[in-house]
Amino acid sequence: MMSKTTNKFSPEVRERAVGLVLDQEGEHSSRWVACASIAAKIGCSTPTLLEWVKRAEIDGGKRAGFPSDVAEKLKALERENRELRQANEILRKASAYYAQAELDRPFKR
């Protein structure tokens, strides 16, 4: 399944941009201002770069949250669970349909 958004920035570019934000954060009045400055230079939005920084902090253990690998695994398990629930519902309905058809059949002697 394809992602809803396209990812036009390589992991290297993301990593470099995050590093710049963390290095230059003290030179700006806030993290947002630092992100805005660097985002303009690499061509992404400020909220996008801020999310990259937050994700890097989570993955590095500096911020609370699920690391990327755990979040991806959880998402995959939730998708699988949803698909299994749908399959079970289809099987339940099919079973009920065939059970009713069996009851409606005339009795053979």
N, C-alpha and C positions, 0 to 999 in steps of 0.2 A: 504494500500500500504506500502511495506517495505522500510525502509531507504536504501540508497545506501551503507552506512557504518555501521558497527556493533559498538555498544557502549559497550565496555567491562569495562568501568569505572563507578562505582556507583556514584550517586550524592554526597554521603558523601566523596568519594575519591577526586572528582573534587573540592568540596568545601574546603577540607583540603589543597589540592595542591595550590589552588588560595590563600588561607590564608597564606601559607608559602611564596609564591612569594611576596605578598604584605608586609609581615613582614620582609623578608630578602632582599628586593630590595635595601635598602640603603647600604648593606654590599657588593654589587657587583657593577661593573663598569656600568652596564646597566640592564634594565628589561630583555633583551634577555639573558644575561649571567645568571641572576637569574633563568629564566625559564629553561635554558639549564641544570643548576645544579639540579634543582628539578625534571625536566622531566626524567633525567637519573635515578633518585632514584625510581620513580614510574613506569617507563617503558612506557612512552608515548613520542611522539615527541615534540620537543621544539615549533614548530608552533602550535601544538594542544593546549598545555598548554597556550601559549600566547593568543590564541583565547578564551580559558576559562576565562582568566583574563579580557580580553576586554569585554566579555559578562557579567561577574559579575559586572564590572564597569558600563555598560549600564543599567543593571537591577537595580543597586543601585543608579542610577541617577548621577553618578560621570563622565559619559562620554555621549556625544551626540549619539543618535541612538534610534531605536525602541526597547523597552523591549521585552523579549522573548515571553510573552503572546500575545502582539500586533503583533509581527512578525509571530507567528504561526497562529493567526486569519486571518491575511492578506493573508498568503499562502493558507489557506483553502478557503477563498473567491475567490482568483484568480483561484484555481483549479475548484471550483464550476462554476465560470463564464465561464471558458474554456469549461467545460462539457455542459453547457447550450447553448453556441454558437454552439457547434457541434450538439446538439439535434435540435436546430432551423434550422441549415443547412440541416439536414436529412429531417426534416418535410417540408421545403421549396421545396426540390427536389422531395419528394414524392407527394406533392400537385401539382407541375408542371407536373409531370408524369401522374397523374390521370386526371388532367384537359385536357391534350393533348389526352389521351385515350378517354375521353368523346367527344372531338371534332371530333375524327376520327371515332366514331361509326356512323353507318348509321342512318338516320332520320326515326323515326317510324311515320306512319300515323294512 
